[in-house]
Amino acid sequence: MAAMTLAEAGLDVVVLEKGPNSYGDLRAENPSTSWSNDDLKRSRFYCKPDPLTEPRTYRWSATETKPRFVGLVQALAQTVGGGAVHWGADTPRFWNIDFSKLSLLGPVPGADVSDWAFDYAEIAPFYSEIEKLIGVAGDVSALPDVVLKHAPRTGPLPMPAGPPQYSSLLAARGCSRFGLHPFPVPMAINSVAYGGRPACNNCGFCNDYGCPINARVGALAPLRRAVLAGAEVRPLSCATAIRTSGSKATAVAWERAGVTHTESADLIVLAGNAIESSRLVQLSGLPDPHRAAGRWLMFHWFSDGSGIFLDQVPGAQYGRSITHDCDDFADPDYPGARAAAKAAKLPYFRGGGLELGGSQQGIVIDEANTYRTILPVTSPAKPFGTAFKELMRASILRNRLVGISMMGEDLPYRTNTVDLDPKIKDYRGQPVARITYQPGPHERAAQNFYLPRIAQILRLAGAEKVAAVSAASAPQIPVAGGNVPTTQHVMGGLRMGKDATTSSTDPTGRYHQLDNLFVADGSVFPSSGAHNPTLTIMATALRNSRRWT
């Protein structure tokens, strides 16, 4: 978004992209791609950080001197087009209470809740502009009152909603029976030909895979406009340091194939995602008098429920990954939530948007490896044999599993950080990012309240067996999906604010201590919201970058 805005304003723009280019000519209306739905790519870290050459480390708290884990921590794609080439393409808007959280909901003990530099009314036109630019399909009239109350809209979306996923419909049925209000979520996937690109052919494997036909274009749309306006994109070019002189950023040191280069610039924009941008600030030794850089890191505190159905349920490998959401649990005034918060000695808590109908996607990666861990086979590395084959034919997971994920809001805590690991380095010889993270009382209380309700929704949807485990029953697990933060929703680290003692960037994303260094990714978020952040990252970058020229 920043490259597009600056290039169209007449600036000479160079984009340094750490990852490869999986597209052909970016000037083409519908560029060729090397994407496919090959599920083996997930095990090859295709366009994602390599955990051996570029690991990250994870620890629970700053009191721990050794990492709990070294490897893949938050595997957002690193490639031309950014993380949006691999997303599920849900494009909900953040709510009004996300931008004015302190004013509308008040403080939470232990957390650093604050208002954004702008409110929903100011960002709404930018949301509409992005929805037209990337092509969002959906039906505004189908959005329930709880959504429109907090994120009002004017006018329709660019395209009608696409076909629903059957597993999403089953989960939505359970929500309706529970008294909730599910709806077809707006998605940045073409339901009809749009923007010179074809309609989605429902080939499957949307989430975590690139789109072979560009029906789901994401950030490629603004990047293509940037290139058409004269911007140069340099793939496999890793920024390693920002050079400064006085109050100015003067150049970027970058590396390609082991050779270091320097690019001088009048204006520098960081957009490497919240972890990598925070890391680059610290690698560069930029002025940080209040030690704000890398703090208030936020992930979405996902809470997952799974149901096994007797009848086969076509899974995510047959179409769009998830087509329906339910936002009732994102409302802090959901029945019973205030009383449960009070019992947990909190003024309030929020759950988050429910993504309805997720399932295992890869036959090899998801299903086969899951069976390998539970089957008593002779060699764990080779899950062959009659029992294994019978499980694969029955497909009790891939074709019978329906999941619900609650995108629980993470509050900003100063103790959740990105800094530089004191011992472990990447293959370039630079310190890797160290993630220090644990959920707070707000996240745990919300999960304990909502997970039993998620389990009941799955039962009402028709599931025979249901699993939904809360953090309370497994306190050693910091996130619901495993023992390290794996979500690709990462925010904070260089958050916006007027007060330089509690933020790294000003209300336009400018780094407080440097006149011409700006940040245009999710690291500027003062709060994480309770919905997929991609649309808000784009809208915020568009709003801010138009103030830089």
C-alpha positions in Angstrom: 0.0 0.0 0.0 2.8 2.4 0.9 4.7 1.6 -2.3 1.6 2.2 -4.4 0.8 5.5 -2.7 4.4 6.9 -2.9 5.0 5.7 -6.5 1.7 7.2 -7.7 2.7 10.5 -5.9 5.7 10.7 -8.2 8.4 9.3 -5.9 11.2 7.0 -7.1 10.3 3.8 -5.1 12.4 0.7 -4.6 10.9 -2.3 -2.8 13.3 -4.7 -1.1 11.6 -8.1 -0.6 13.4 -10.7 1.4 11.6 -13.6 -0.3 11.3 -14.8 -3.9 8.9 -13.7 -6.7 6.5 -16.4 -7.5 4.8 -14.3 -10.2 5.8 -13.4 -13.8 5.6 -9.9 -15.0 4.0 -7.8 -12.3 2.9 -5.3 -15.0 0.6 -7.9 -16.5 -3.1 -7.6 -15.7 -3.2 -11.2 -14.5 0.5 -12.2 -14.1 1.5 -15.9 -14.3 2.2 -17.7 -11.0 4.2 -20.7 -9.8 1.6 -21.4 -7.1 -0.3 -24.7 -6.9 -2.2 -26.5 -4.2 0.6 -29.0 -3.7 0.2 -29.7 0.0 3.9 -30.8 0.2 4.9 -27.2 0.0 3.8 -26.7 3.6 6.5 -29.1 4.8 9.1 -27.5 2.5 8.5 -24.0 4.0 7.7 -22.7 0.6 8.0 -18.9 0.7 8.1 -19.1 4.5 11.0 -18.7 7.0 13.3 -21.7 7.0 13.4 -22.8 10.6 17.0 -24.1 10.2 18.6 -21.1 8.5 16.4 -18.4 9.8 14.9 -19.6 13.1 13.3 -17.6 15.8 13.4 -18.3 19.5 10.5 -18.4 22.0 10.3 -18.0 25.7 7.4 -17.6 28.2 8.8 -14.7 30.2 11.8 -12.4 30.5 12.9 -14.4 33.6 13.8 -17.4 31.4 17.4 -17.3 30.2 17.1 -20.2 27.7 14.5 -20.4 24.9 11.7 -22.9 25.2 11.8 -23.4 21.5 14.0 -22.6 18.5 12.6 -22.8 15.0 9.4 -21.8 13.4 7.7 -19.1 15.4 4.9 -17.3 13.5 5.4 -18.5 9.9 4.1 -15.6 7.9 5.0 -15.9 4.2 8.0 -13.9 3.1 7.5 -13.4 -0.6 6.7 -10.8 -3.2 3.1 -9.9 -2.3 3.6 -10.5 1.4 1.6 -12.7 3.7 -1.6 -12.0 1.8 -0.5 -14.5 -0.9 -1.2 -17.3 1.6 -4.2 -16.1 3.5 -7.7 -17.4 3.7 -8.9 -14.0 2.4 -11.5 -13.2 5.1 -11.8 -9.4 5.1 -13.8 -8.3 8.1 -13.4 -4.8 9.3 -12.3 -4.0 12.8 -15.0 -2.5 15.0 -15.5 0.9 16.5 -14.5 -0.3 19.9 -11.1 -1.5 18.5 -10.1 2.1 17.6 -11.5 3.7 20.7 -11.0 0.9 23.2 -9.9 3.0 26.2 -12.6 5.6 25.7 -15.4 3.1 25.1 -14.5 0.2 27.3 -12.0 1.5 29.8 -8.6 0.2 31.1 -7.8 -3.3 32.1 -5.4 -3.9 35.0 -2.0 -5.0 33.8 -2.5 -4.2 30.2 -1.7 -1.0 28.3 -5.1 -0.3 26.6 -5.2 2.8 24.5 -7.1 4.5 21.7 -5.9 4.6 18.2 -4.9 7.9 16.5 -8.1 7.7 14.5 -11.6 6.3 14.9 -13.8 4.0 12.8 -15.5 6.9 11.0 -12.1 8.1 9.7 -10.8 4.7 8.6 -14.1 3.6 7.0 -13.5 5.3 3.6 -10.1 3.6 3.4 -11.7 0.2 4.1 -14.1 0.8 1.2 -11.2 1.8 -1.1 -9.2 -1.3 -0.3 -12.3 -3.5 -0.8 -12.6 -2.2 -4.3 -8.9 -2.4 -5.0 -8.4 -6.0 -4.0 -11.9 -7.2 -4.9 -14.0 -8.3 -1.9 -17.1 -10.5 -2.4 -20.0 -10.6 0.0 -23.5 -9.4 0.9 -23.7 -6.4 3.2 -27.4 -7.1 3.7 -26.5 -10.5 5.2 -24.4 -8.9 7.9 -26.1 -9.2 11.3 -27.0 -6.2 13.5 -24.1 -6.9 15.9 -21.6 -6.4 13.1 -23.3 -3.3 11.5 -23.7 -1.7 15.0 -19.9 -1.7 15.5 -18.8 -1.5 11.8 -21.4 0.4 9.8 -21.2 0.4 6.0 -22.5 2.4 3.1 -23.1 0.7 -0.2 -22.6 -2.8 -1.4 -19.3 -4.8 -1.8 -17.8 -5.0 -5.2 -18.9 -8.6 -5.9 -21.7 -11.0 -4.7 -20.7 -13.7 -2.2 -19.1 -16.8 -3.6 -20.4 -20.4 -3.0 -20.4 -21.5 0.6 -18.2 -24.2 2.1 -20.3 -27.2 3.3 -18.4 -27.5 6.6 -19.0 -23.8 7.2 -22.7 -24.3 6.6 -22.7 -27.1 9.2 -21.0 -25.0 11.8 -23.3 -22.0 11.0 -26.2 -24.3 11.6 -24.9 -25.0 15.1 -24.5 -21.3 15.7 -28.1 -20.6 14.7 -29.4 -23.4 17.0 -27.3 -21.8 19.8 -29.0 -18.5 19.2 -26.1 -16.8 17.5 -26.0 -14.9 14.2 -23.6 -16.5 11.6 -23.1 -14.9 8.2 -21.2 -15.3 4.9 -18.0 -13.4 5.7 -16.7 -10.9 3.1 -13.8 -12.5 1.2 -11.1 -11.2 -1.1 -11.8 -14.0 -3.6 -13.4 -13.3 -6.9 -16.9 -14.7 -7.2 -17.1 -13.3 -10.7 -14.4 -12.0 -13.1 -13.0 -8.8 -11.5 -10.0 -6.6 -12.1 -8.9 -8.5 -15.1 -8.8 -11.7 -13.1 -11.0 -14.8 -13.3 -13.6 -16.0 -10.9 -12.5 -18.6 -8.3 -12.7 -22.2 -9.6 -12.8 -23.5 -6.0 -9.7 -25.6 -6.5 -9.2 -25.8 -2.7 -6.3 -25.2 -0.3 -6.9 -21.5 -0.1 -5.6 -20.9 3.4 -1.8 -21.3 3.5 -1.4 -21.6 -0.2 -0.9 -19.2 -3.2 -3.7 -18.9 -5.8 -2.7 -20.4 -9.1 -5.1 -18.1 -11.1 -5.0 -14.9 -9.0 -8.7 -15.1 -8.2 -7.5 -14.3 -4.7 -5.1 -11.4 -5.3 -4.5 -9.8 -1.9 -1.6 -7.3 -1.8 -0.6 -8.1 -5.3 -3.2 -5.6 -6.5 -1.6 -2.5 -4.9 1.9 -3.8 -5.6 1.0 -4.1 -9.3 -0.2 -0.5 -9.3 3.1 0.5 -7.6 5.0 -1.2 -10.4 2.9 0.4 -13.1 3.6 3.8 -11.5 7.4 3.1 -11.8 8.3 1.3 -8.6 11.1 -1.3 -8.8 10.6 -4.6 -6.9 13.8 -6.5 -5.9 13.2 -10.0 -4.7 15.6 -12.1 -2.6 16.9 -8.8 -1.2 17.0 -8.7 2.6 17.3 -5.4 4.4 19.9 -5.8 7.2 20.3 -2.3 8.7 19.0 1.3 8.5 21.7 3.9 8.4 21.1 7.2 10.1 22.7 10.7 10.5 21.3 12.9 13.2 17.5 12.9 13.0 17.4 11.4 9.5 17.4 7.9 8.1 19.8 8.1 5.2 20.1 4.6 3.7 19.3 0.9 3.9 21.9 -1.8 3.9 20.7 -4.9 2.1 22.0 -8.3 1.1 21.5 -10.5 -1.9 23.3 -13.8 -2.4 25.9 -12.9 0.3 26.7 -9.6 -1.2 25.9 -6.4 0.8 24.6 -3.3 -0.9 23.6 0.2 0.2 20.5 2.1 -1.0 20.3 5.7 -0.1 16.9 7.2 0.4 15.0 10.4 1.4 12.2 8.4 2.9 12.3 4.8 4.3 9.3 2.6 5.1 9.4 -0.5 7.2 6.8 -3.1 6.2 8.4 -6.5 7.1 5.6 -7.6 9.5 5.5 -6.8 13.2 8.3 -9.2 14.1 10.8 -8.4 11.3 10.3 -4.7 11.4 10.8 -4.6 15.2 13.9 -6.8 14.7 15.3 -4.5 12.0 14.9 -1.4 14.3 17.0 -3.2 16.9 19.5 -4.6 14.5 20.1 -1.1 13.3 20.6 0.4 16.8 18.0 3.1 16.1 17.4 5.6 18.9 14.9 4.2 21.4 15.2 6.3 24.6 12.1 4.8 26.2 12.8 1.2 25.2 9.5 1.0 23.4 10.6 -0.8 20.2 9.5 -4.4 20.1 7.1 -4.1 23.0 3.3 -4.7 23.2 3.5 -7.6 20.8 0.1 -9.2 20.2 -1.0 -12.4 18.6 -4.7 -13.4 18.3 -5.4 -15.8 21.2 -7.0 -18.5 19.1 -9.3 -20.9 20.8 -10.2 -24.0 18.8 -12.9 -26.6 18.9 -13.2 -29.6 16.7 -16.1 -32.0 15.9 -16.1 -35.4 14.3 -19.1 -36.2 12.1 -20.4 -39.7 11.2 -21.2 -38.6 7.6 -18.4 -37.4 5.4 -17.9 -33.7 5.3 -16.1 -32.3 2.2 -13.2 -30.5 3.7 -11.0 -27.5 2.9 -9.3 -29.2 0.1 -12.5 -29.0 -2.0 -13.2 -25.2 -2.0 -12.6 -22.0 -0.1 -11.3 -22.8 3.3 -13.9 -21.0 5.5 -16.8 -19.0 4.1 -18.8 -18.1 7.3 -18.1 -16.3 10.5 -20.0 -15.5 13.6 -19.2 -12.3 15.6 -21.5 -12.6 18.7 -18.5 -13.5 21.0 -16.6 -10.4 19.9 -19.2 -8.3 21.7 -18.1 -7.5 25.3 -21.8 -7.3 26.2 -22.6 -10.9 25.0 -25.0 -12.4 27.6 -23.0 -13.6 30.7 -19.7 -12.1 29.6 -19.7 -9.2 31.9 -20.6 -11.3 34.9 -17.8 -13.9 34.0 -15.3 -11.0 33.7 -16.3 -9.7 37.1 -15.8 -13.1 38.6 -12.3 -13.1 37.0 -11.7 -9.7 38.6 -11.7 -7.9 35.2 -13.9 -5.0 34.1 -14.7 -6.8 30.8 -13.4 -9.3 28.3 -13.9 -10.0 24.6 -13.8 -13.3 22.8 -13.5 -12.8 19.1 -14.9 -13.6 15.7 -15.6 -17.3 15.1 -14.2 -18.8 11.9 -16.7 -21.5 11.0 -15.9 -24.8 9.4 -12.2 -25.2 9.3 -10.8 -28.6 8.7 -7.5 -30.4 7.9 -6.3 -29.3 4.6 -3.4 -31.5 3.5 -3.7 -35.2 2.9 0.0 -35.7 3.5 0.9 -33.0 6.0 -2.2 -32.8 8.1 -3.9 -36.1 8.0 -1.1 -38.6 7.4 1.2 -37.1 9.9 -1.5 -36.9 12.5 -2.1 -40.7 12.1 1.6 -41.3 12.3 1.7 -39.8 15.8 -1.1 -42.0 17.1 -0.5 -45.3 15.3 1.8 -48.0 16.8 3.7 -48.4 13.6 7.1 -50.1 13.5 8.9 -47.0 12.2 7.4 -43.7 13.2 9.0 -42.1 10.1 7.2 -44.5 7.8 3.5 -44.8 8.6 2.8 -47.7 6.3 0.8 -50.8 6.9 -2.8 -52.1 7.0 -3.9 -50.1 10.0 -2.6 -46.9 8.5 -4.2 -47.5 5.2 -7.6 -48.2 6.8 -7.4 -45.0 8.6 -6.6 -43.1 5.4 -9.5 -44.7 3.6 -12.0 -44.0 6.5 -10.6 -40.5 6.7 -11.9 -39.8 10.2 -10.1 -36.5 10.2 -9.8 -35.0 6.7 -13.4 -35.7 5.6 -15.2 -35.8 8.9 -13.6 -33.0 10.9 -15.3 -29.6 11.3 -13.5 -27.0 13.3 -14.4 -23.6 14.8 -11.7 -21.1 15.7 -12.3 -18.1 17.9 -10.0 -15.2 17.0 -9.7 -14.1 20.5 -8.4 -10.6 21.1 -5.0 -10.2 22.6 -4.5 -7.2 24.8 -1.2 -5.2 24.6 1.1 -6.1 27.5 4.5 -4.4 27.8 6.1 -7.7 28.7 5.2 -9.4 25.4 8.1 -8.4 23.2 10.3 -8.9 20.2 14.0 -8.5 20.8 17.3 -9.9 19.6 18.4 -13.3 20.9 21.7 -12.9 22.7 23.2 -16.2 21.3 21.4 -17.6 18.3 22.1 -16.1 14.8 20.7 -16.7 11.4 22.8 -17.9 8.4 23.7 -14.3 7.7 25.3 -14.0 11.1 22.7 -11.7 12.6 20.8 -12.2 15.9 17.4 -13.8 15.3 14.2 -12.5 16.7 13.4 -13.6 20.2 9.7 -13.8 21.1 8.7 -13.4 24.7 5.0 -14.0 25.1 2.3 -15.3 27.3 -1.4 -14.6 27.5 -2.8 -12.5 30.3 -5.8 -12.8 32.6 -8.1 -11.3 30.0 -7.2 -13.9 27.3 -7.5 -16.8 29.7 -10.8 -15.7 31.2 -12.3 -15.2 27.8 -11.1 -18.6 26.5 -12.5 -20.4 29.6 -15.8 -18.7 29.1 -16.2 -19.3 25.4 -14.6 -22.7 24.7 -17.5 -24.7 26.3 -19.9 -22.7 24.2 -17.9 -23.5 21.1 -18.1 -27.2 22.0 -21.9 -26.9 22.4 -22.2 -25.2 19.0 -20.4 -28.2 17.4 -22.7 -30.6 19.2 -25.7 -28.7 17.9 -24.2 -28.8 14.4 -24.4 -32.6 14.6 -20.9 -33.6 15.7 -20.6 -37.0 17.4 -17.4 -36.3 19.2 -16.2 -32.8 20.3 -12.9 -31.6 21.6 -12.3 -28.1 23.0 -9.6 -27.8 25.6 -9.1 -24.5 27.6 -5.9 -23.0 28.8 -7.2 -23.5 32.3 -6.9 -27.3 32.0 -3.5 -27.1 30.4 -1.8 -24.0 31.8 1.6 -24.9 30.4 0.3 -24.4 26.9 0.7 -20.7 26.0 -1.5 -20.8 22.9 -4.4 -23.1 22.1 -2.9 -24.5 19.0 0.4 -25.8 20.5 3.4 -24.9 22.6 4.7 -21.9 20.6 2.8 -19.0 19.0 2.0 -20.2 15.5 -0.7 -17.7 14.5 0.0 -15.6 11.4 -1.9 -12.7 13.0 0.9 -10.7 14.6 0.6 -7.0 15.6 2.3 -4.5 17.8 6.0 -3.9 18.5 6.2 -0.4 16.9 2.8 0.9 17.9 1.3 4.3 17.1 0.7 6.9 19.7 1.1 10.6 20.6 3.2 9.8 23.7 6.8 8.7 22.7 7.2 7.1 26.1 4.5 4.5 25.4 4.8 4.1 21.6 7.4 3.9 18.8 5.6 5.7 16.0 3.4 8.8 15.8 -0.2 9.0 14.7 0.9 8.7 11.0 3.3 5.8 11.6 6.5 8.0 11.6 9.2 6.7 14.0 9.3 9.2 16.8 13.1 9.8 16.8 13.6 10.0 13.1 12.0 12.5 10.7 11.8 10.3 7.6 11.4 6.7 8.8 7.9 5.3 8.6 6.2 2.0 9.4 3.4 0.5 7.3 2.6 -2.9 8.7 0.7 -4.4 11.7 3.4 -3.5 14.1 1.8 0.0 14.4 -1.4 -1.5 15.9 -2.2 -0.3 19.4 -4.6 -3.1 19.8 -5.2 -6.4 18.0 -9.0 -6.4 17.6 -11.0 -9.6 17.4 -10.9 -10.2 13.6 -8.5 -11.0 10.8 -6.2 -7.9 10.7 -5.2 -7.9 7.0 -7.8 -5.5 5.7 -7.1 -3.1 8.6 -3.3 -3.3 8.0 -3.9 -2.3 4.4 -6.4 0.5 5.3 -4.1 1.9 8.0 -1.1 1.9 5.6 -3.2 3.7 3.0 -4.4 6.3 5.5 -0.9 6.9 6.9 1.1 6.9 3.7 -1.0 9.6 2.1 0.2 11.8 4.9 3.9 11.2 4.1 4.0 13.3 0.9 
